[in-house]
Amino acid sequence: MGSGESGFDCNETIERLYHYLDGELTDERRREIKHHLDECSPCLDAFDFEADLRVVIANRCKDHVPDALRKRVHDALVEEERRHAGG
């Protein structure tokens, strides 16, 4: 593991992996990390694991929100918006 040609070393890539997966980086940083992942198998393995883990969590950790609660939240948001729009 090293820096390769991307200018990112493995530690920096792994440190920013979560930001990369969340889409929280500039396009330039995303390209640099993508280039490093293309060149570094251990970092790519870490990326694949984290991406797969996020899919599993997203599919299995869904809470059901009761319709009554959804309506109360919606009504409260509408009321708040109405109050702010009115003055």
Protein Blocks (a to p, Z undefined) as FASTA:
>chain_A
ZZkjnopafklmmmmmmmmmnopacfklmmmmmmmmmmmmklmmmmmmmmmmmmmmmmmm
cccddfklmmmmmmmmmmmmmmmmnZZ
